[in-house]
């Protein structure tokens, strides 16, 4: 299974237990291979928050020689570096967000970590026109390459899902990126149409347990919790 995080819950005992016992390096695994596994887990991190470097990477990843995936929005990194924190926090819907600098992102790359695209500016892809979607997918890749020298081949949708169709959006993203990540609980774990997307679960803290539970129902029992929930709510 693939777990995803934004800010860290480094003091949370649940997080510490799950992380210390159920993680492997993204550099040692094919994400699609582990999307169905309840026994092997990899972690991804979105938005480029500063605590991902200070508390997560240096405390956990680097001492073990592990590499992980960090999905960033290049325009938000640009705006953060020039001091436009109000705009950045508005786009992320997080009044306390503090982001990495390009130099710090460069340090992650130098250490072997994988930098992926999270769109240009964290704009939701829901309801986005095809032209706007193409602009987000193509330009974010170009911006990251220009600033880091690395062409990203992985992409994660902001907010984890796309309405009306995450599948159609994933098809569009796969034209630009080798791997596409979704956190949409309405979609099954594993490969659809030869691995059109990788299914991610949860956040840190108590939501990790929720992700494990949903993943177990999906993998073992074939129960899609998201669809059952939506049917109950008549969505």
ABEGO torsion letter per residue (X at the ends): XBBBBBBBBAABAAAAAAAAABBBBAAABBAAAAAABAABBBBBBBGGBAAAAAAAAAAAAAAAGBBBBBBBBAAAAAAAAAGBAAAAAAAAGBAABBBBBAAAAAAAAAAGBBBBBAEAAGBBABGBBAAAAAAAAAAAAAAAAAAAGBBBABBBBBGGBBOABAAAAAAAAAAABABBBBABAABBBEBBGGGABBBBBEBBEAAAAAAAAAAAAAAAAGBBAAAAAAAAAGX
